[in-house]
Amino acid sequence: MSEERLEDLAALLEDETARRILTETYRKPMSANTLSERCGASKPTVYRRLEDLRRCDLLVERTRPDPEGGHHHTVYATNLERIVVEIDDDGIDFRIDRQENMADRFTRLIEGM
């Protein structure tokens, strides 16, 4: 991981709203409006953090149909599983482990055959 990317990630994880979004969306996908209520943050703040988390590839955006209204709405879910920090003789190394969705797992399985 580049030093610049690591600094962006560290700054983002230092932010309480970003951490709350990750925690809430780990439990289940949520809309920005719901996240605003759950995190006690304004909608503009939540939208900025959502974009920052997506840019760091810690969050995915999904579109869900609304069976009652015939429309769709956007929800967000974390794909972060863990962040690993390892120290050895060569220095410090960071690794981000992400969750895979079933479609990605299936594709990897088929490609590996």
N, C-alpha and C positions, 0 to 999 in steps of 0.2 A: 504494500500500500504506500502510495507516495506521501511524503511529509505534508504537502498541502492538503491532500484529501483527509489525512489523519487529523490535522488541525480543524478542518471543517466538521468532521465527525465529533471530535471532542467538544467543540463549542456547541454543537447541536445537542449533544447528550447532557451538557451542563444546564440546558434550559429546562425548567420544571414543566412547562406546557408540553414540550416535545416528549419528555419522559412519560407524562400522563397519557398522551395520545398513544404511545407505544404500548403502555400497560392496558389501556382500555381496548385497543384494537387487537390485542393478543387474545382477549377473552372472546370477542366476536366482532365482525365487521360493523362499522358505524358510519353514519352520515356526519358531515361537518357540523350540522345543527346540533345533533346529539352530542358530539364531542365538545362543542362549545359549552353546552349545559353541564356535562360531566366534569369538564376540566375547569370550569369557572373562569373561562377566558372569552374575550370578544371573538366574534366570527372572523374579523380580519386577521387577528392574531392566529387563530386556529388554521385559517387558510394558508397563511405564510408558513407556519410550521409543517403543515401537510406537504406543501411544495418542497420545503427543505428536506423533509424525511424521504420524499420520493426521489429527490435529486441524489441523495446518499444511498438510494436503493434499499431503504429500510421499511418501505411501505408500498403497498400496491393499491391501485384504484380499480374498483369493479363496478359494473353497471348492473343493477337489479331491476327486473320488471315489477311494476306495481299492478297486481292482478285486479284491484278494485278500480283504480283510476285509468287503467290502460296506458299509463305512461311508464317512465323508468326513473330511477334515482341512483345517484352515485354513493357508494360506501367505500370505506377505506379499511384495510387490514394490514397488520404488520407481517412481514415475511422474515423478520429477525428471530433467530433462534438463540444465538449467543455471540458474544464478542470475546475472543480469546487473546490474551496478552502472554507472550512467551519471551523469556529472557535467557540468552545463552552467551557464549563467548563472542559471538559476532554482533551482539546488541539486542535490541528489543524488536520483536516482530508482532504484528497485530493481524488477526484473522477474523473475518465476519462469517459466521455460519448462518445460512438462510434456510427457511422452510421451503420445500418444494410442493407445488400443487400436484394433484393427481395427473393432470394432462402432461406436465413436464416430466414426471416420473415415468409415465407410460412411453413417451417419446424417447427418453433416454434408454429405456429397456429395449424398445424395438430397434433403435439405432445400434445398440450393443450386440445384436444378434448376428 
